[in-house]
């Protein structure tokens, strides 16, 4: 399978999971706010970095916001795209897929929360083509003592 096909299969799984978790009626409900363009502090088992989300307009497939995504970590750059869909007033479900300079693909899924102190997020990533190889990630718009 090509990396692009693997990414498409992974995204389809995320969308199906979101319908199962949220329910079919809520999954089809119109999104309220668009997910904003953000730059957040990022951390996973490989260390700290920054991640930038840039809104690309409405994403009809997810009923959310289409995103361009760039992750900078340990002198490396990963780029790609994804989506974020509003679940309630402060919570968004997100998924994005990134590739590095060696064309290795990564799929990220998680939840983003808009709180009084800014944005936080947490989730999981996996290497495309290597199920179970990955880890957890956290993000925040302010220094996070528990991230």
MDAnalysis code that builds the backbone (N, CA, C; Angstrom):
import MDAnalysis as mda
import numpy as np

u = mda.Universe.empty(441, n_residues=147, atom_resindex=np.repeat(np.arange(147), 3), trajectory=True)
u.add_TopologyAttr("name", ["N", "CA", "C"] * 147)
u.add_TopologyAttr("resid", np.arange(1, 148))
u.add_TopologyAttr("resname", ["UNK", "UNK", "UNK", "UNK", "UNK", "UNK", "UNK", "UNK", "UNK", "UNK", "UNK", "UNK", "UNK", "UNK", "UNK", "UNK", "UNK", "UNK", "UNK", "UNK", "UNK", "UNK", "UNK", "UNK", "UNK", "UNK", "UNK", "UNK", "UNK", "UNK", "UNK", "UNK", "UNK", "UNK", "UNK", "UNK", "UNK", "UNK", "UNK", "UNK", "UNK", "UNK", "UNK", "UNK", "UNK", "UNK", "UNK", "UNK", "UNK", "UNK", "UNK", "UNK", "UNK", "UNK", "UNK", "UNK", "UNK", "UNK", "UNK", "UNK", "UNK", "UNK", "UNK", "UNK", "UNK", "UNK", "UNK", "UNK", "UNK", "UNK", "UNK", "UNK", "UNK", "UNK", "UNK", "UNK", "UNK", "UNK", "UNK", "UNK", "UNK", "UNK", "UNK", "UNK", "UNK", "UNK", "UNK", "UNK", "UNK", "UNK", "UNK", "UNK", "UNK", "UNK", "UNK", "UNK", "UNK", "UNK", "UNK", "UNK", "UNK", "UNK", "UNK", "UNK", "UNK", "UNK", "UNK", "UNK", "UNK", "UNK", "UNK", "UNK", "UNK", "UNK", "UNK", "UNK", "UNK", "UNK", "UNK", "UNK", "UNK", "UNK", "UNK", "UNK", "UNK", "UNK", "UNK", "UNK", "UNK", "UNK", "UNK", "UNK", "UNK", "UNK", "UNK", "UNK", "UNK", "UNK", "UNK", "UNK", "UNK", "UNK", "UNK", "UNK", "UNK", "UNK", "UNK"])
u.atoms.positions = np.array([
    [0.834, -1.187, 0.000],
    [0.000, 0.000, 0.000],
    [0.877, 1.248, 0.000],
    [0.490, 2.242, -0.747],
    [1.256, 3.479, -0.742],
    [0.965, 4.262, 0.523],
    [1.865, 5.193, 0.864],
    [1.662, 6.023, 2.055],
    [0.354, 6.791, 1.974],
    [0.022, 7.320, 0.782],
    [-1.206, 8.089, 0.628],
    [-2.427, 7.218, 0.895],
    [-2.425, 6.003, 0.382],
    [-3.535, 5.084, 0.616],
    [-3.632, 4.733, 2.095],
    [-2.500, 4.495, 2.745],
    [-2.510, 4.193, 4.185],
    [-3.092, 5.359, 4.978],
    [-2.717, 6.571, 4.594],
    [-3.256, 7.747, 5.281],
    [-4.756, 7.857, 5.084],
    [-5.235, 7.576, 3.874],
    [-6.670, 7.638, 3.602],
    [-7.417, 6.595, 4.433],
    [-6.859, 5.400, 4.543],
    [-7.488, 4.346, 5.354],
    [-7.521, 4.761, 6.831],
    [-6.432, 5.340, 7.320],
    [-6.385, 5.784, 8.718],
    [-7.398, 6.889, 8.971],
    [-7.526, 7.846, 8.050],
    [-8.493, 8.936, 8.219],
    [-9.912, 8.393, 8.212],
    [-10.192, 7.452, 7.335],
    [-11.527, 6.854, 7.309],
    [-11.834, 6.190, 8.654],
    [-10.846, 5.536, 9.245],
    [-11.036, 4.918, 10.560],
    [-11.323, 5.947, 11.632],
    [-10.633, 7.081, 11.591],
    [-10.870, 8.143, 12.569],
    [-12.277, 8.692, 12.425],
    [-12.724, 8.915, 11.193],
    [-14.080, 9.429, 10.985],
    [-15.128, 8.436, 11.471],
    [-14.915, 7.135, 11.180],
    [-15.859, 6.132, 11.666],
    [-15.872, 6.079, 13.189],
    [-14.692, 6.166, 13.810],
    [-14.606, 6.169, 15.265],
    [-15.331, 7.374, 15.844],
    [-15.186, 8.530, 15.216],
    [-15.846, 9.729, 15.743],
    [-17.352, 9.590, 15.663],
    [-17.885, 8.953, 14.613],
    [-19.322, 8.738, 14.517],
    [-19.766, 7.764, 15.598],
    [-18.971, 6.715, 15.856],
    [-19.336, 5.743, 16.884],
    [-19.307, 6.354, 18.271],
    [-18.317, 7.219, 18.556],
    [-18.174, 7.812, 19.882],
    [-19.192, 8.914, 20.106],
    [-19.378, 9.788, 19.117],
    [-20.245, 10.944, 19.272],
    [-21.684, 10.618, 18.917],
    [-21.867, 9.662, 18.014],
    [-23.207, 9.298, 17.584],
    [-23.489, 9.890, 16.217],
    [-24.320, 9.198, 15.413],
    [-24.553, 9.645, 14.059],
    [-25.228, 11.005, 13.976],
    [-26.165, 11.317, 14.847],
    [-26.853, 12.610, 14.772],
    [-25.889, 13.752, 15.073],
    [-25.055, 13.596, 16.099],
    [-24.109, 14.651, 16.452],
    [-23.026, 14.786, 15.396],
    [-22.641, 13.672, 14.764],
    [-21.590, 13.727, 13.749],
    [-22.055, 14.491, 12.517],
    [-23.351, 14.555, 12.277],
    [-23.864, 15.253, 11.116],
    [-24.321, 16.671, 11.454],
    [-24.342, 17.026, 12.730],
    [-24.773, 18.371, 13.124],
    [-23.794, 19.407, 12.602],
    [-24.287, 20.581, 12.205],
    [-23.379, 21.601, 11.702],
    [-22.387, 22.041, 12.768],
    [-21.179, 22.288, 12.325],
    [-20.140, 22.779, 13.224],
    [-20.432, 24.228, 13.586],
    [-20.175, 24.608, 14.824],
    [-20.368, 25.984, 15.256],
    [-19.211, 26.848, 14.819],
    [-18.186, 26.924, 15.613],
    [-17.022, 27.751, 15.318],
    [-16.012, 26.975, 14.491],
    [-15.309, 27.704, 13.628],
    [-14.188, 27.113, 12.914],
    [-13.019, 26.999, 13.893],
    [-12.232, 25.943, 13.758],
    [-11.031, 25.790, 14.567],
    [-10.063, 26.897, 14.156],
    [-9.508, 27.642, 15.111],
    [-8.665, 28.790, 14.751],
    [-7.250, 28.372, 14.333],
    [-6.585, 29.262, 13.623],
    [-5.157, 29.071, 13.349],
    [-4.417, 29.277, 14.667],
    [-3.522, 28.341, 15.013],
    [-2.837, 28.353, 16.315],
    [-1.397, 27.898, 16.173],
    [-0.545, 28.391, 17.051],
    [0.782, 27.819, 17.258],
    [0.846, 27.392, 18.714],
    [1.132, 26.112, 18.937],
    [1.120, 25.550, 20.284],
    [2.468, 24.919, 20.618],
    [2.779, 24.864, 21.907],
    [3.919, 24.089, 22.389],
    [3.542, 22.615, 22.253],
    [4.469, 21.795, 21.791],
    [4.214, 20.385, 21.520],
    [5.210, 19.531, 22.299],
    [4.771, 18.348, 22.742],
    [5.679, 17.429, 23.431],
    [5.226, 15.993, 23.194],
    [6.219, 15.134, 22.909],
    [6.008, 13.696, 22.887],
    [7.281, 13.037, 23.421],
    [7.422, 11.735, 23.276],
    [8.577, 11.041, 23.865],
    [9.909, 11.468, 23.254],
    [9.861, 12.132, 22.090],
    [11.092, 12.615, 21.462],
    [11.466, 14.017, 21.916],
    [10.662, 14.627, 22.775],
    [10.995, 15.945, 23.304],
    [10.007, 17.025, 22.939],
    [10.442, 18.265, 23.145],
    [9.583, 19.435, 22.946],
    [9.737, 19.992, 21.541],
    [8.715, 20.738, 21.126],
    [8.735, 21.404, 19.834],
    [7.586, 22.381, 19.749],
    [7.281, 22.808, 18.548],
    [6.114, 23.659, 18.311],
    [5.328, 23.079, 17.148],
    [4.031, 23.335, 17.187],
    [3.164, 22.879, 16.103],
    [2.269, 24.042, 15.692],
    [2.111, 24.198, 14.399],
    [1.309, 25.292, 13.871],
    [0.158, 24.723, 13.048],
    [-1.064, 25.153, 13.400],
    [-2.265, 24.797, 12.660],
    [-2.737, 26.042, 11.917],
    [-2.973, 25.914, 10.627],
    [-3.481, 27.032, 9.837],
    [-4.796, 26.604, 9.207],
    [-5.883, 27.313, 9.561],
    [-7.200, 27.003, 9.029],
    [-7.239, 27.175, 7.521],
    [-7.845, 26.200, 6.838],
    [-7.961, 26.214, 5.378],
    [-9.419, 26.231, 4.933],
    [-10.326, 26.629, 5.857],
    [-11.747, 26.684, 5.512],
    [-12.495, 25.443, 5.940],
    [-13.729, 25.361, 5.529],
    [-14.620, 24.263, 5.910],
    [-14.172, 22.973, 5.230],
    [-14.210, 21.880, 5.986],
    [-13.897, 20.555, 5.468],
    [-15.193, 19.759, 5.406],
    [-15.813, 19.614, 4.239],
    [-17.094, 18.913, 4.139],
    [-17.028, 17.453, 4.592],
    [-15.880, 16.804, 4.426],
    [-15.772, 15.387, 4.794],
    [-15.920, 15.168, 6.297],
    [-15.397, 16.089, 7.110],
    [-15.460, 15.922, 8.565],
    [-16.499, 16.833, 9.205],
    [-17.066, 17.749, 8.421],
    [-17.979, 18.768, 8.943],
    [-17.257, 19.638, 9.970],
    [-15.995, 19.899, 9.709],
    [-15.175, 20.711, 10.594],
    [-14.331, 21.680, 9.799],
    [-13.117, 21.922, 10.284],
    [-12.186, 22.845, 9.652],
    [-11.024, 22.069, 9.056],
    [-10.711, 22.323, 7.802],
    [-9.543, 21.739, 7.158],
    [-8.315, 22.499, 7.661],
    [-7.235, 21.777, 7.955],
    [-6.034, 22.383, 8.539],
    [-4.771, 22.035, 7.760],
    [-3.876, 23.012, 7.626],
    [-2.492, 22.758, 7.233],
    [-1.713, 22.688, 8.541],
    [-0.775, 21.747, 8.663],
    [-0.087, 21.509, 9.931],
    [1.425, 21.419, 9.696],
    [2.193, 22.110, 10.550],
    [3.656, 22.030, 10.515],
    [4.145, 21.810, 11.947],
    [4.917, 20.748, 12.160],
    [5.517, 20.424, 13.449],
    [7.027, 20.609, 13.337],
    [7.614, 21.349, 14.274],
    [9.064, 21.537, 14.365],
    [9.523, 20.899, 15.674],
    [10.465, 19.953, 15.583],
    [10.927, 19.260, 16.783],
    [12.344, 18.739, 16.552],
    [13.247, 19.036, 17.480],
    [14.626, 18.528, 17.427],
    [15.314, 18.830, 16.092],
    [15.077, 20.029, 15.550],
    [15.703, 20.400, 14.292],
    [15.087, 19.758, 13.062],
    [14.008, 19.039, 13.237],
    [13.314, 18.383, 12.122],
    [11.991, 19.082, 11.868],
    [11.521, 18.988, 10.625],
    [10.255, 19.579, 10.239],
    [9.348, 18.502, 9.647],
    [8.116, 18.487, 10.091],
    [7.104, 17.561, 9.608],
    [5.941, 18.422, 9.096],
    [5.374, 18.084, 7.958],
    [4.262, 18.889, 7.455],
    [3.183, 17.987, 6.879],
    [1.965, 18.541, 6.844],
    [0.847, 17.787, 6.305],
    [-0.450, 18.531, 6.491],
    [-1.505, 17.770, 6.617],
    [-2.828, 18.369, 6.747],
    [-3.735, 17.490, 7.583],
    [-4.906, 18.028, 7.902],
    [-5.866, 17.289, 8.703],
    [-7.137, 18.080, 8.884],
    [-7.829, 17.798, 9.981],
    [-9.082, 18.491, 10.271],
    [-9.296, 18.567, 11.771],
    [-10.158, 19.467, 12.181],
    [-10.646, 19.529, 13.562],
    [-12.142, 19.784, 13.482],
    [-12.909, 19.043, 14.268],
    [-14.367, 19.169, 14.266],
    [-14.850, 19.449, 15.679],
    [-15.680, 20.449, 15.824],
    [-16.184, 20.844, 17.131],
    [-17.150, 19.798, 17.659],
    [-16.933, 19.383, 18.935],
    [-17.808, 18.420, 19.596],
    [-18.793, 19.101, 20.536],
    [-18.317, 20.139, 21.234],
    [-19.166, 20.939, 22.111],
    [-18.586, 22.345, 22.169],
    [-19.009, 23.144, 23.107],
    [-18.603, 24.554, 23.143],
    [-17.094, 24.735, 23.217],
    [-16.381, 23.866, 23.921],
    [-14.940, 24.046, 24.122],
    [-14.073, 22.914, 23.576],
    [-14.651, 21.844, 23.060],
    [-13.899, 20.653, 22.694],
    [-13.962, 20.370, 21.198],
    [-12.795, 20.026, 20.635],
    [-12.686, 19.659, 19.225],
    [-12.002, 18.304, 19.106],
    [-12.480, 17.489, 18.184],
    [-11.826, 16.244, 17.798],
    [-10.929, 16.578, 16.617],
    [-9.684, 16.120, 16.635],
    [-8.784, 16.423, 15.535],
    [-8.017, 15.214, 15.063],
    [-7.675, 15.241, 13.786],
    [-6.805, 14.227, 13.213],
    [-5.985, 14.896, 12.120],
    [-4.704, 14.558, 12.066],
    [-3.857, 15.096, 11.018],
    [-2.759, 14.097, 10.721],
    [-2.204, 14.208, 9.532],
    [-1.171, 13.295, 9.094],
    [-0.010, 14.121, 8.576],
    [1.174, 13.745, 9.022],
    [2.384, 14.490, 8.698],
    [3.410, 13.564, 8.065],
    [4.279, 14.149, 7.234],
    [5.423, 13.406, 6.703],
    [6.692, 14.187, 7.008],
    [7.789, 13.449, 7.143],
    [9.087, 14.093, 7.376],
    [9.875, 14.128, 6.074],
    [11.120, 14.595, 6.142],
    [11.957, 14.702, 4.945],
    [12.259, 13.350, 4.311],
    [12.187, 12.280, 5.080],
    [12.445, 10.936, 4.557],
    [11.171, 10.281, 4.027],
    [10.066, 11.051, 3.960],
    [8.761, 10.591, 3.473],
    [8.131, 9.530, 4.383],
    [8.507, 9.539, 5.663],
    [7.847, 8.684, 6.645],
    [6.566, 9.377, 7.072],
    [5.463, 8.652, 7.075],
    [4.173, 9.222, 7.433],
    [3.793, 8.926, 8.876],
    [3.099, 9.877, 9.484],
    [2.619, 9.762, 10.861],
    [1.162, 10.209, 10.903],
    [0.334, 9.476, 11.650],
    [-1.067, 9.845, 11.820],
    [-1.283, 10.227, 13.280],
    [-1.877, 11.394, 13.510],
    [-2.143, 11.922, 14.846],
    [-3.648, 12.025, 15.045],
    [-4.130, 11.628, 16.210],
    [-5.523, 11.822, 16.582],
    [-5.570, 12.333, 18.011],
    [-6.589, 13.130, 18.314],
    [-6.698, 13.622, 19.677],
    [-7.822, 14.611, 19.870],
    [-7.820, 15.186, 21.053],
    [-8.834, 16.144, 21.486],
    [-8.141, 17.459, 21.822],
    [-8.760, 18.563, 21.413],
    [-8.294, 19.913, 21.741],
    [-9.360, 20.594, 22.570],
    [-8.934, 21.312, 23.623],
    [-9.870, 21.999, 24.511],
    [-9.469, 23.466, 24.618],
    [-10.455, 24.335, 24.397],
    [-10.251, 25.780, 24.551],
    [-10.691, 26.133, 25.965],
    [-9.733, 26.515, 26.827],
    [-10.030, 26.823, 28.220],
    [-9.732, 28.259, 28.561],
    [-9.852, 28.594, 29.832],
    [-9.598, 29.962, 30.295],
    [-8.149, 30.379, 30.077],
    [-7.217, 29.422, 30.185],
    [-5.791, 29.733, 30.050],
    [-5.279, 29.520, 28.626],
    [-6.162, 29.241, 27.676],
    [-5.747, 29.001, 26.297],
    [-6.133, 27.606, 25.837],
    [-5.368, 27.072, 24.931],
    [-5.652, 25.773, 24.329],
    [-4.766, 24.681, 24.912],
    [-5.332, 23.490, 25.072],
    [-4.563, 22.288, 25.405],
    [-5.033, 21.172, 24.480],
    [-4.199, 20.176, 24.316],
    [-4.563, 19.030, 23.502],
    [-3.793, 17.817, 23.948],
    [-4.368, 16.664, 23.680],
    [-3.673, 15.412, 23.967],
    [-4.202, 14.334, 23.051],
    [-3.336, 13.382, 22.742],
    [-3.748, 12.308, 21.860],
    [-2.643, 11.319, 21.626],
    [-2.716, 10.673, 20.467],
    [-1.800, 9.592, 20.124],
    [-1.349, 9.768, 18.678],
    [-0.141, 9.302, 18.382],
    [0.334, 9.254, 16.995],
    [0.866, 7.866, 16.711],
    [0.829, 7.481, 15.434],
    [1.401, 6.207, 14.994],
    [2.119, 6.408, 13.678],
    [3.124, 5.580, 13.450],
    [3.856, 5.585, 12.185],
    [3.020, 4.823, 11.167],
    [2.798, 5.429, 9.996],
    [2.020, 4.782, 8.947],
    [2.726, 3.502, 8.516],
    [1.979, 2.418, 8.449],
    [2.539, 1.133, 8.044],
    [3.148, 0.339, 9.172],
    [3.165, 0.914, 10.380],
    [3.718, 0.214, 11.546],
    [2.738, 0.346, 12.704],
    [1.623, -0.372, 12.651],
    [0.627, -0.255, 13.717],
    [1.237, -0.504, 15.094],
    [0.868, 0.325, 16.029],
    [1.362, 0.200, 17.394],
    [2.683, 0.910, 17.640],
    [3.363, 1.377, 16.583],
    [4.612, 2.108, 16.756],
    [4.268, 3.586, 16.816],
    [4.423, 4.167, 17.963],
    [4.080, 5.578, 18.153],
    [4.077, 5.900, 19.627],
    [3.231, 6.811, 20.004],
    [3.157, 7.204, 21.399],
    [2.111, 8.279, 21.603],
    [2.178, 8.901, 22.758],
    [1.223, 9.950, 23.092],
    [1.853, 11.322, 22.877],
    [1.003, 12.336, 22.708],
    [1.461, 13.710, 22.559],
    [0.585, 14.630, 23.402],
    [1.150, 15.779, 23.756],
    [0.398, 16.838, 24.413],
    [0.751, 18.155, 23.735],
    [-0.170, 19.121, 23.836],
    [0.034, 20.455, 23.278],
    [-0.584, 21.465, 24.226],
    [-0.059, 22.691, 24.198],
    [-0.663, 23.759, 24.988],
    [-0.245, 25.108, 24.435],
    [-1.098, 26.105, 24.666],
    [-0.770, 27.453, 24.208],
    [0.035, 28.230, 25.239],
    [0.113, 27.727, 26.441],
    [0.900, 28.345, 27.505],
    [1.764, 27.254, 28.131],
    [2.832, 27.629, 28.820],
    [3.610, 26.586, 29.488],
    [2.695, 25.741, 30.367],
    [2.790, 24.448, 30.187],
    [1.881, 23.542, 30.867],
    [2.666, 22.708, 31.878],
    [2.401, 22.855, 33.182],
    [3.174, 22.122, 34.177],
    [2.959, 20.617, 34.156],
    [1.876, 20.131, 33.530],
    [1.613, 18.696, 33.510],
    [1.818, 18.088, 32.137],
    [2.225, 18.888, 31.141],
    [2.403, 18.361, 29.774],
    [3.724, 17.621, 29.653],
])
